[in-house]
């Protein structure tokens, strides 16, 4: 179809159609006009705009009932004209606006709303939308005059009714979008921004509509979720745009206090205008606060993330535009914003953080005392309910609650001291943290896990102690603990550090109930004060200097390393209890939980429970973690504090409790990294003079001897031979102390003496492979022997008979006179004496050899020590190094007592409950079972002795026994399998035989074992496990002589 470019051509083509439509308003005539418009160019149609619109407008104004389809067709045709032309006359704009709105108004004389179809409603909305966009900039403002207020009100009420009552989603959304255009808040870029005066004029005008708009939109927002998220998003956007425009601080500040008196001719319309004075602003803000609370509560939990994202935009817009006028609503707004920081959607999270950062950078809270007061009160209220919420909510709810708490603190920023300077606020917040951070101290494993054997060398990066997982009473989610850490660090970052440290140190000393939690808070406060691992919205203006940090850290360390807080009972070992009880300062309970330290005996009294020991272990670990944190804060400045902290940390590195020792070793690594030492060995060697002096002083006090031995033990395990000259004197002090206290201190010093010998062997002895380098032939013979072949040389046979003849002659008393020969063969005395030796005495031993000799001389009487555990340790060590010497004595004197003890105590342990695991009897049973198998193997015990051991340990394979005793009994049978697999197999099958063994021939009798056909019993599981292990071992070990040895 040809395009009509000139107005003349277009007029000629459209005139007949327009005349016909004016005469007869039918669908066909409207369709012809719309078809003709398609052939007219935009410039030509612009010239004929009013001419073409006349028949269409006339069709709408003809009195009488009209066909709905006709009205819809006419409105759509008007939309087509407006889409390609611009409205340049104010009268045309206002008339068209009124005529289109009338299409949806109630019929004259009817009280009911016209039953318009969805198509007509949508067509009218689209026409209004097109009309607002086609009006020129100077023309459209004519619609926003006091004189047009009734017309605007009419349109607003129609569109709000459609948005609220209409069920069709697309109509609801279109009505909201059209309403957004009508209040001059369109999202498109076609309209220029309004200047200050125009915005003020529109704000005055829209203030009249604010109650209806805000109430209706809040109903849409909180309406049925089935309406879809798009309608909710549009309603939220329109709500904050209108509210932000009418309640803008900048506009309200320019409003005069008193309403101007209008001219007489305009007084009626002016009465409809609202004066946005202080009273109106205050009253409106109170009403809007109620609506905003409803909107926020509904939208913050909306299932669609785009609705929650739009809520963030609402908060950001109102905070930026109405920080003064809507200050009473900010409690709800900030709660919503902070609560969405941890939203499941990443877009919502990032936008929340961006908005919060913008609030901090613009100093909205800092410069608004009223807003800061509101946040402070919210914080106080939340801290009051925090323990109850943490006890009742699920993990997701706890994360949300703590996110809110953290958000309040971040928003307050430097104003956080408003909260801290209030005694009631600080008390409430600190007690809430104390209750929420309460640890779960019911895990028995923490107490049971003991350090065994020397630890290997430590390297950088192996800081195990810093990451010990804690279990809390009120939550399990790691995210909850991370939020609590951030809460404490933000407090330390912005708050008055001296006030906070003093307050929480008071809680630390107030009660054992709060001691662990207070220590955790203090550690995190110092990390936050130093700016370590803290996430804030805005950097503080003044940072703390090193002296301030060092002063607070020194105060905390003095409290941590105080004897009543450092030497706590962590096991029921008799010696440990007596040591820890002795060093505790009078007047201060050493147990957490407020239990008085009155334990004098190793028996488990009511005060000394597993819970108490678990609590003590965690307190020590948290304090060690604090030392690690403080080293990271001060760096090399921490060297000045090593004199007061290194010795106590080394004590705990030698502790028998696994968790404590691991944490302390991690702290040592952190000390090295912070203070610039290459390794733990370097750290110890550089500070050895101070450490040795401390050990010497403490060895003179009975209460501190055990701790001194732990320090020396740790030094020996983590240093090298260069340390020996420095500690040689202190080792002699240890030996002298042992000489004076064999009866009650042997076990205390046994470990450090073992560490001394281990260190001497490691430092001064050559590796076994370098001492004994066998010839290839000898290697071949040993390999052949290991494969079951006997290789005997002619020289060995000859030597055997010569030795036999000589021994026989000596036995018969036939001794040859060899005095002269011996005299001739004796070399001169001077030749036998080495250089530098004393002719009147023995050759002096090297210092390390002399030290080893001194240690061994002190251990002679330890086999007769009164403590069974000491005797057993010595016995295992002797068996490992001199088995032949001990075999007969062990078989005759020791083994019968051990086996009878195991047999007599087996029924008691089988009947006992979980508490039995913490008794001394259990620990003795466990020690015997754990050492008995290796003793038998190292001593190469005979068959009869092995049978006694197997019979005694068999009772502990019962499922009724404690699990650790079952595992220890299994270890005994593993050793027996290695020594005598056949007898072990037979014994186990007599208890439970899982297979039937059929003879290969009928002439042979069938194999009958007692365990065949037995029903499942308490021994079945462990016996089957051992038989399976035995089968695997036999399958993996080739029989002797199955392979030929090939000589080299």
MIKE-135474 format. One record per residue (C-alpha): x, y, z. Coordinates in steps of 0.5 Angstrom, whole numbers, padded with zeros to 4 digits, always signed. Example, Ala and Ser with C-alpha at 12.3 -4.5 7.8 and 13.67 -1.06 7.14 Angstrom:
% MIKE-135474
+0025-0009+0016;+0027-0002+0014;
% end
This chain:
% MIKE-135474
+0000+0000+0000;+0003+0007-0002;+0004+0012+0004;+0001+0018+0004;+0006+0023+0006;+0003+0030+0005;-0003+0033+0009;-0007+0034+0003;-0006+0027+0000;-0008+0024+0007;-0014+0029+0008;-0017+0027+0001;-0016+0020+0003;-0019+0020+0010;-0024+0026+0009;-0030+0021+0007;-0028+0016+0012;-0029+0021+0018;-0035+0024+0015;-0038+0017+0015;-0036+0015+0022;-0039+0022+0024;-0046+0020+0021;-0046+0013+0023;-0042+0010+0029;-0041+0003+0027;-0035-0002+0028;-0034-0002+0020;-0033+0005+0020;-0028+0005+0025;-0025-0001+0022;-0024+0003+0015;-0021+0009+0019;-0016+0005+0022;-0014+0002+0016;-0014+0009+0012;-0009+0011+0018;-0004+0006+0017;-0003+0009+0010;-0001+0016+0013;+0006+0018+0015;+0007+0021+0022;+0008+0028+0019;+0002+0028+0015;-0002+0025+0021;+0001+0030+0026;-0002+0036+0021;-0009+0032+0021;-0009+0030+0028;-0015+0034+0031;-0019+0033+0025;-0018+0025+0025;-0020+0025+0033;-0026+0029+0032;-0031+0023+0029;-0027+0018+0034;-0029+0023+0040;-0036+0025+0037;-0037+0017+0037;-0035+0017+0045;-0040+0023+0047;-0046+0021+0043;-0051+0020+0048;-0055+0014+0049;-0052+0006+0050;-0047+0004+0046;-0044-0003+0044;-0038-0004+0048;-0034-0007+0042;-0035+0000+0039;-0033+0003+0045;-0027-0001+0045;-0025+0000+0037;-0026+0007+0038;-0021+0007+0044;-0016+0003+0040;-0016+0007+0034;-0015+0014+0039;-0009+0010+0041;-0006+0009+0034;-0007+0016+0033;-0003+0018+0039;+0002+0013+0038;+0005+0017+0032;+0003+0024+0034;+0004+0029+0039;-0001+0033+0043;+0001+0040+0043;-0006+0044+0046;-0008+0044+0053;-0015+0043+0052;-0014+0037+0047;-0010+0034+0053;-0015+0035+0058;-0021+0034+0054;-0018+0027+0051;-0016+0025+0058;-0023+0026+0061;-0027+0023+0055;-0022+0017+0056;-0024+0016+0064;-0031+0017+0062;-0031+0010+0058;-0030+0007+0065;-0034+0011+0069;-0041+0009+0072;-0047+0010+0067;-0051+0016+0069;-0057+0015+0074;-0054+0008+0075;-0051+0006+0082;-0047+0000+0080;-0041+0000+0076;-0041-0001+0069;-0040-0008+0067;-0034-0007+0062;-0030-0013+0059;-0023-0014+0060;-0021-0012+0053;-0025-0005+0054;-0021-0004+0061;-0014-0006+0058;-0016-0001+0052;-0017+0005+0056;-0011+0004+0060;-0007+0003+0054;-0010+0010+0051;-0009+0014+0057;-0002+0011+0057;-0001+0013+0050;-0004+0020+0051;+0001+0022+0057;+0007+0020+0053;+0004+0024+0047;+0003+0030+0051;+0009+0035+0050;+0013+0037+0056;+0010+0044+0057;+0003+0041+0055;+0003+0036+0060;+0004+0040+0066;-0002+0044+0065;-0006+0037+0067;-0002+0038+0074;-0006+0045+0076;-0010+0046+0082;-0016+0047+0077;-0015+0040+0074;-0015+0037+0081;-0022+0034+0081;-0020+0031+0074;-0014+0028+0076;-0017+0025+0082;-0022+0022+0078;-0017+0018+0074;-0013+0016+0080;-0019+0013+0083;-0021+0009+0077;-0014+0006+0076;-0013+0005+0083;-0020+0001+0083;-0017-0003+0077;-0011-0005+0081;-0014-0007+0087;-0021-0010+0085;-0019-0013+0078;-0017-0021+0078;-0014-0021+0071;-0006-0020+0072;-0005-0016+0066;-0010-0011+0067;-0008-0010+0074;-0001-0009+0072;-0003-0005+0066;-0007+0000+0071;-0001+0000+0076;+0004+0002+0070;-0001+0007+0068;-0002+0010+0075;+0006+0011+0075;+0006+0015+0069;+0000+0019+0071;+0004+0021+0078;+0010+0023+0073;+0014+0017+0075;+0015+0014+0069;+0021+0009+0068;+0022+0011+0061;+0027+0016+0059;+0023+0020+0054;+0021+0026+0059;+0026+0031+0062;+0027+0031+0070;+0022+0036+0073;+0026+0042+0076;+0025+0044+0084;+0019+0048+0083;+0015+0043+0078;+0017+0038+0083;+0014+0042+0089;+0008+0043+0085;+0006+0036+0084;+0008+0034+0091;+0003+0039+0093;-0002+0036+0088;-0001+0029+0090;-0001+0030+0097;-0009+0030+0096;-0009+0023+0093;-0003+0020+0098;-0008+0017+0103;-0012+0013+0098;-0006+0011+0094;-0002+0009+0100;-0008+0005+0103;-0010+0002+0096;-0003+0000+0094;-0001-0003+0101;-0007-0008+0100;-0005-0010+0093;+0002-0011+0096;-0001-0015+0102;-0006-0019+0097;-0007-0026+0095;+0000-0029+0093;-0003-0032+0087;-0004-0025+0083;+0004-0026+0081;+0010-0022+0083;+0010-0017+0077;+0004-0014+0080;+0007-0014+0087;+0013-0011+0084;+0009-0005+0081;+0005-0004+0087;+0012-0003+0091;+0015+0001+0086;+0009+0006+0086;+0008+0006+0093;+0015+0009+0095;+0015+0013+0089;+0009+0017+0091;+0011+0017+0098;+0018+0019+0097;+0015+0025+0092;+0010+0027+0097;+0014+0026+0104;+0021+0029+0101;+0025+0032+0106;+0027+0038+0101;+0020+0039+0099;+0017+0039+0106;+0023+0044+0108;+0020+0049+0103;+0013+0049+0105;+0011+0055+0109;+0008+0054+0116;+0001+0057+0115;-0003+0055+0109;-0004+0061+0104;-0011+0064+0103;-0014+0063+0096;-0017+0068+0092;-0025+0068+0092;-0026+0065+0085;-0021+0059+0087;-0023+0058+0094;-0027+0052+0093;-0022+0048+0089;-0017+0050+0093;-0020+0047+0099;-0019+0040+0096;-0011+0042+0096;-0007+0039+0102;-0002+0044+0106;+0004+0040+0108;+0005+0043+0114;+0009+0040+0120;+0002+0038+0123;+0000+0034+0117;+0007+0031+0116;+0007+0029+0123;+0000+0026+0122;+0001+0023+0115;+0008+0020+0118;+0005+0016+0123;-0001+0013+0119;+0005+0011+0113;+0009+0008+0119;+0003+0003+0120;+0002+0002+0112;+0010+0001+0112;+0010-0004+0117;+0005-0009+0114;+0009-0008+0107;+0015-0009+0110;+0013-0015+0114;+0010-0018+0108;+0015-0017+0102;+0021-0019+0106;+0019-0026+0106;+0016-0026+0099;+0018-0033+0096;+0020-0029+0090;+0027-0026+0090;+0025-0020+0085;+0020-0018+0090;+0025-0018+0096;+0030-0014+0091;+0024-0009+0090;+0023-0008+0098;+0031-0006+0098;+0030-0001+0093;+0024+0002+0097;+0028+0002+0103;+0034+0006+0100;+0029+0011+0096;+0026+0013+0103;+0032+0013+0107;+0035+0018+0102;+0029+0022+0100;+0025+0022+0107;+0030+0021+0113;+0027+0026+0117;+0020+0026+0115;+0019+0018+0116;+0024+0017+0121;+0019+0014+0126;+0018+0008+0120;+0026+0007+0120;+0026+0002+0125;+0021-0003+0120;+0025-0001+0114;+0032-0002+0117;+0030-0009+0120;+0028-0011+0113;+0034-0008+0110;+0039-0012+0115;+0035-0018+0115;+0036-0019+0107;+0043-0018+0108;+0043-0026+0108;+0038-0027+0103;+0038-0034+0099;+0039-0030+0093;+0046-0027+0091;+0043-0021+0087;+0039-0019+0094;+0045-0020+0098;+0049-0016+0094;+0044-0010+0093;+0043-0010+0100;+0050-0009+0102;+0051-0004+0097;+0045+0000+0100;+0048-0001+0107;+0055+0001+0105;+0051+0008+0101;+0048+0009+0108;+0054+0009+0112;+0058+0013+0107;+0053+0018+0107;+0053+0018+0114;+0045+0018+0114;+0045+0015+0121;+0051+0019+0124;+0048+0025+0123;+0041+0024+0125;+0041+0023+0132;+0034+0021+0132;+0035+0015+0127;+0041+0013+0132;+0037+0013+0138;+0032+0009+0134;+0037+0004+0132;+0040+0004+0139;+0033+0002+0142;+0032-0003+0137;+0038-0006+0139;+0037-0006+0146;+0030-0010+0145;+0033-0015+0140;+0039-0016+0145;+0033-0017+0150;+0030-0023+0146;+0036-0026+0143;+0037-0032+0148;+0029-0034+0148;+0030-0033+0140;+0036-0037+0140;+0033-0043+0144;+0026-0043+0140;+0028-0041+0133;+0031-0046+0127;+0038-0045+0125;+0035-0041+0119;+0031-0036+0124;+0038-0036+0128;+0042-0033+0122;+0036-0028+0121;+0036-0026+0128;+0044-0025+0128;+0044-0022+0122;+0039-0016+0124;+0043-0015+0130;+0050-0015+0126;+0046-0010+0121;+0044-0005+0127;+0051-0005+0130;+0054-0004+0123;+0049+0002+0121;+0051+0005+0128;+0058+0005+0126;+0062+0010+0131;+0055+0012+0134;+0055+0005+0137;+0058+0008+0143;+0051+0011+0145;+0049+0004+0146;+0056+0002+0150;+0055+0008+0154;+0049+0006+0157;+0050+0001+0163;+0043-0002+0161;+0044-0003+0154;+0051-0006+0155;+0049-0010+0160;+0043-0013+0156;+0048-0014+0150;+0053-0017+0154;+0049-0022+0158;+0046-0024+0151;+0052-0026+0148;+0054-0030+0154;+0048-0034+0154;+0048-0035+0146;+0055-0037+0146;+0054-0042+0152;+0058-0049+0150;+0056-0056+0150;+0061-0059+0154;+0057-0066+0155;+0062-0069+0149;+0066-0075+0153;+0071-0076+0147;+0074-0069+0149;+0076-0072+0156;+0078-0079+0153;+0083-0076+0148;+0090-0077+0151;+0096-0075+0147;+0100-0081+0146;+0107-0081+0144;+0112-0076+0142;+0109-0071+0137;+0113-0070+0130;+0116-0063+0128;+0112-0057+0127;+0112-0053+0121;+0109-0047+0119;+0102-0047+0117;+0100-0053+0121;+0096-0049+0126;+0091-0054+0129;+0089-0051+0135;+0086-0044+0132;+0081-0048+0128;+0078-0053+0133;+0071-0054+0132;+0067-0052+0138;+0060-0055+0139;+0055-0050+0142;+0048-0051+0146;+0044-0047+0142;+0046-0048+0135;+0050-0052+0131;+0050-0048+0124;+0057-0046+0123;+0054-0039+0120;+0051-0037+0126;+0058-0038+0130;+0061-0033+0124;+0056-0028+0125;+0057-0028+0133;+0064-0027+0131;+0063-0021+0127;+0058-0018+0132;+0064-0018+0137;+0069-0016+0132;+0064-0010+0130;+0064-0008+0137;+0071-0008+0138;+0072-0004+0131;+0068+0002+0133;+0067+0001+0140;+0071+0004+0146;+0076-0002+0147;+0078+0000+0154;+0070+0000+0156;+0069-0007+0153;+0075-0010+0155;+0074-0008+0162;+0067-0010+0162;+0068-0017+0159;+0074-0018+0164;+0069-0017+0169;+0064-0022+0167;+0070-0027+0166;+0072-0026+0173;+0065-0026+0176;+0063-0033+0175;+0065-0039+0172;+0059-0040+0168;+0061-0034+0163;+0068-0035+0163;+0069-0039+0157;+0064-0034+0153;+0067-0028+0156;+0074-0031+0153;+0071-0032+0146;+0068-0025+0146;+0075-0022+0149;+0079-0025+0143;+0074-0023+0138;+0074-0016+0141;+0081-0015+0140;+0081-0018+0133;+0076-0013+0131;+0080-0007+0134;+0086-0009+0130;+0082-0009+0124;+0083-0017+0123;+0077-0021+0119;+0072-0015+0121;+0067-0013+0115;+0064-0006+0116;+0060-0001+0112;+0065+0005+0113;+0072+0005+0116;+0073+0009+0123;+0076+0015+0123;+0081+0014+0128;+0085+0007+0129;+0088+0005+0135;+0095+0005+0136;+0100-0001+0138;+0100+0002+0145;+0093+0002+0146;+0092-0005+0143;+0098-0008+0147;+0095-0005+0154;+0089-0009+0153;+0092-0015+0151;+0097-0015+0157;+0091-0014+0162;+0087-0020+0158;+0094-0024+0158;+0095-0023+0166;+0088-0026+0167;+0088-0032+0162;+0095-0034+0165;+0093-0033+0172;+0094-0040+0176;+0087-0040+0178;+0085-0040+0170;+0091-0043+0167;+0092-0050+0172;+0085-0053+0171;+0083-0060+0172;+0082-0064+0166;+0082-0071+0168;+0081-0076+0174;+0089-0078+0174;+0091-0077+0182;+0097-0074+0181;+0094-0068+0176;+0088-0067+0181;+0093-0066+0187;+0098-0062+0182;+0092-0057+0180;+0089-0057+0186;+0095-0055+0190;+0097-0049+0185;+0090-0046+0185;+0089-0039+0188;+0085-0039+0195;+0079-0035+0194;+0077-0037+0187;+0074-0043+0184;+0078-0047+0179;+0072-0050+0176;+0068-0047+0171;+0060-0047+0173;+0062-0044+0179;+0064-0051+0182;+0069-0050+0188;+0075-0053+0188;+0075-0058+0193;+0077-0064+0190;+0083-0068+0194;+0082-0075+0192;+0082-0079+0185;+0075-0082+0186;+0070-0078+0182;+0066-0074+0187;+0060-0070+0185;+0064-0064+0184;+0069-0067+0179;+0064-0069+0173;+0066-0070+0166;+0062-0064+0164;+0067-0060+0169;+0073-0063+0166;+0070-0062+0159;+0069-0055+0161;+0076-0054+0164;+0079-0056+0157;+0075-0052+0153;+0077-0046+0157;+0084-0047+0157;+0084-0048+0149;+0080-0042+0148;+0085-0038+0152;+0091-0041+0148;+0087-0039+0142;+0087-0032+0145;+0094-0032+0145;+0094-0034+0138;+0090-0028+0136;+0094-0023+0140;+0100-0025+0137;+0097-0024+0130;+0095-0017+0132;+0102-0015+0135;+0106-0018+0130;+0114-0017+0132;+0111-0013+0138;+0109-0019+0141;+0116-0021+0143;+0116-0016+0149;+0110-0021+0152;+0114-0027+0150;+0117-0027+0157;+0110-0028+0160;+0107-0032+0155;+0112-0037+0152;+0113-0041+0158;+0105-0042+0160;+0104-0044+0153;+0110-0049+0153;+0107-0052+0159;+0100-0054+0155;+0104-0056+0149;+0106-0062+0154;+0099-0063+0157;+0096-0070+0156;+0090-0068+0154;+0090-0068+0146;+0086-0062+0145;+0090-0058+0149;+0096-0060+0147;+0094-0059+0139;+0092-0052+0141;+0098-0050+0144;+0102-0053+0139;+0098-0049+0134;+0099-0043+0138;+0107-0044+0138;+0107-0044+0131;+0103-0037+0131;+0108-0034+0135;+0113-0036+0131;+0110-0033+0125;+0108-0027+0128;+0115-0026+0132;+0119-0027+0126;+0122-0034+0128;+0124-0039+0123;+0121-0045+0127;+0119-0047+0134;+0126-0050+0135;+0128-0043+0133;+0123-0040+0138;+0125-0045+0144;+0133-0044+0143;+0133-0036+0142;+0129-0036+0149;+0132-0042+0152;+0135-0038+0158;+0129-0035+0160;+0125-0042+0160;+0131-0046+0163;+0131-0041+0169;+0123-0042+0170;+0124-0049+0170;+0129-0049+0175;+0125-0044+0180;+0119-0049+0179;+0122-0055+0180;+0124-0053+0187;+0116-0052+0189;+0112-0059+0189;+0106-0055+0186;+0110-0053+0180;+0114-0059+0179;+0109-0063+0174;+0109-0056+0170;+0116-0055+0169;+0117-0062+0167;+0112-0061+0161;+0116-0055+0159;+0122-0059+0159;+0119-0065+0155;+0116-0060+0150;+0123-0056+0149;+0126-0063+0148;+0121-0066+0143;+0122-0059+0139;+0129-0057+0139;+0136-0060+0137;+0143-0062+0140;+0144-0055+0140;+0140-0054+0146;+0143-0060+0150;+0149-0055+0153;+0143-0050+0156;+0139-0055+0159;+0144-0060+0162;+0144-0057+0168;+0136-0057+0169;+0136-0064+0167;+0140-0066+0173;+0136-0062+0177;+0130-0066+0175;+0134-0072+0177;+0136-0069+0183;+0128-0068+0185;+0126-0075+0183;+0131-0077+0188;+0128-0074+0193;+0121-0076+0191;+0121-0083+0188;+0114-0085+0192;+0110-0079+0189;+0113-0076+0183;+0116-0082+0179;+0110-0082+0174;+0111-0074+0173;+0118-0075+0171;+0118-0081+0167;+0115-0078+0161;+0121-0072+0161;+0126-0078+0162;+0124-0082+0156;+0124-0075+0152;+0131-0074+0154;+0133-0081+0152;+0129-0080+0146;+0132-0074+0144;+0139-0076+0146;+0138-0082+0141;+0136-0078+0136;+0141-0073+0136;+0147-0077+0137;+0146-0084+0135;+0148-0086+0128;+0142-0089+0124;+0141-0097+0124;+0143-0098+0117;+0149-0094+0118;+0152-0098+0124;+0151-0105+0120;+0152-0105+0113;+0152-0112+0111;+0156-0115+0105;+0152-0117+0099;+0153-0125+0101;+0150-0123+0108;+0144-0120+0105;+0143-0126+0101;+0144-0131+0107;+0139-0126+0111;+0134-0126+0105;+0134-0134+0104;+0133-0135+0111;+0127-0130+0111;+0124-0135+0106;+0125-0141+0110;+0132-0144+0107;+0138-0146+0111;+0144-0143+0108;+0150-0146+0112;+0158-0145+0110;+0163-0150+0111;+0167-0145+0116;+0160-0145+0120;+0160-0152+0121;+0168-0152+0123;+0167-0147+0128;+0161-0150+0131;+0165-0157+0133;+0171-0153+0135;+0166-0149+0140;+0163-0155+0142;+0170-0159+0144;+0172-0153+0148;+0166-0152+0152;+0166-0160+0153;+0173-0159+0156;+0172-0153+0160;+0166-0157+0163;+0170-0163+0165;+0175-0158+0168;+0181-0159+0163;+0183-0152+0163;+0190-0151+0159;+0195-0147+0162;+0195-0140+0158;+0198-0136+0163;+0205-0135+0159;+0202-0134+0153;+0197-0129+0155;+0203-0125+0158;+0206-0125+0152;+0200-0123+0148;+0198-0117+0153;+0200-0111+0150;+0204-0105+0155;+0199-0101+0159;+0201-0095+0156;+0198-0098+0149;+0191-0099+0152;+0190-0093+0155;+0187-0088+0150;+0190-0081+0149;+0188-0076+0155;+0185-0081+0159;+0187-0082+0167;+0191-0088+0168;+0188-0088+0175;+0181-0088+0173;+0176-0089+0167;+0176-0086+0161;+0171-0080+0162;+0164-0081+0158;+0162-0076+0153;+0157-0071+0156;+0151-0074+0153;+0153-0081+0154;+0154-0079+0162;+0147-0076+0162;+0144-0082+0159;+0147-0086+0164;+0145-0082+0170;+0138-0082+0167;+0138-0090+0167;+0141-0090+0174;+0135-0087+0176;+0130-0091+0173;+0133-0098+0176;+0128-0098+0182;+0122-0096+0178;+0120-0103+0177;+0118-0103+0184;+0114-0097+0184;+0108-0096+0188;+0104-0094+0182;+0102-0100+0177;+0102-0095+0171;+0109-0093+0172;+0111-0100+0173;+0107-0102+0166;+0111-0097+0162;+0117-0099+0165;+0116-0106+0163;+0114-0104+0156;+0120-0100+0155;+0125-0106+0158;+0121-0111+0154;+0122-0107+0148;+0130-0107+0149;+0132-0113+0153;+0127-0118+0152;+0131-0124+0153;+0133-0122+0160;+0126-0121+0162;+0122-0126+0159;+0123-0131+0165;+0121-0126+0171;+0115-0124+0167;+0112-0130+0166;+0113-0132+0173;+0112-0126+0177;+0108-0121+0173;+0104-0125+0168;+0099-0129+0173;+0098-0122+0176;+0096-0119+0170;+0091-0124+0167;+0088-0126+0174;+0087-0118+0174;+0083-0118+0168;+0079-0124+0169;+0077-0122+0176;+0075-0115+0173;+0071-0117+0166;+0065-0118+0170;+0064-0112+0173;+0066-0108+0166;+0061-0112+0162;+0056-0110+0167;+0058-0102+0168;+0055-0096+0164;+0058-0090+0161;+0060-0087+0167;+0065-0093+0168;+0070-0091+0163;+0072-0085+0167;+0074-0089+0173;+0081-0091+0175;+0079-0099+0174;+0077-0098+0167;+0084-0094+0166;+0088-0100+0169;+0084-0105+0165;+0085-0101+0158;+0093-0100+0160;+0094-0107+0161;+0090-0109+0155;+0094-0104+0150;+0101-0106+0153;+0100-0114+0154;+0100-0116+0146;+0106-0112+0145;+0109-0115+0151;+0108-0122+0149;+0111-0121+0142;+0117-0117+0144;+0119-0122+0150;+0117-0128+0145;+0113-0131+0150;+0112-0139+0150;+0106-0143+0148;+0103-0144+0155;+0104-0136+0157;+0100-0134+0150;+0094-0139+0152;+0094-0135+0159;+0094-0129+0155;+0088-0131+0150;+0084-0134+0155;+0084-0127+0160;+0083-0123+0154;+0077-0127+0151;+0072-0124+0156;+0074-0117+0153;+0071-0119+0146;+0064-0119+0149;+0060-0114+0146;+0058-0112+0153;+0064-0109+0155;+0066-0102+0154;+0068-0101+0146;+0075-0098+0148;+0076-0105+0152;+0074-0109+0146;+0079-0105+0141;+0084-0106+0146;+0083-0114+0147;+0083-0114+0139;+0090-0111+0139;+0092-0117+0144;+0089-0122+0139;+0093-0119+0133;+0099-0120+0136;+0098-0127+0138;+0096-0128+0131;+0103-0126+0129;+0106-0130+0134;+0102-0137+0134;+0097-0136+0128;+0094-0143+0128;+0093-0143+0136;+0089-0137+0135;+0085-0139+0130;+0083-0145+0133;+0081-0142+0140;+0077-0137+0136;+0073-0142+0132;+0072-0146+0139;+0068-0139+0140;+0065-0138+0134;+0066-0142+0127;+0063-0139+0121;+0064-0144+0116;+0063-0152+0116;+0070-0156+0114;+0068-0162+0110;+0073-0167+0109;+0076-0168+0102;+0075-0176+0103;+0070-0180+0106;+0075-0184+0110;+0077-0178+0114;+0073-0176+0120;+0069-0169+0119;+0072-0164+0123;+0068-0162+0129;+0069-0155+0133;+0066-0152+0139;+0064-0146+0135;+0060-0149+0129;+0053-0148+0129;+0052-0144+0135;+0047-0138+0135;+0049-0131+0135;+0052-0128+0141;+0056-0123+0145;+0062-0125+0142;+0060-0126+0135;+0062-0120+0132;+0069-0119+0135;+0071-0126+0133;+0069-0126+0126;+0073-0119+0125;+0079-0123+0128;+0078-0129+0124;+0077-0124+0117;+0083-0121+0119;+0087-0127+0120;+0085-0130+0114;+0087-0123+0110;+0094-0124+0114;+0095-0131+0112;+0093-0130+0104;+0098-0124+0104;+0104-0128+0107;+0107-0133+0103;+0109-0140+0106;+0116-0141+0107;+0120-0144+0102;+0115-0143+0096;+0120-0139+0093;+0127-0141+0091;+0133-0136+0093;+0137-0133+0088;+0144-0132+0090;+0147-0125+0088;
% end
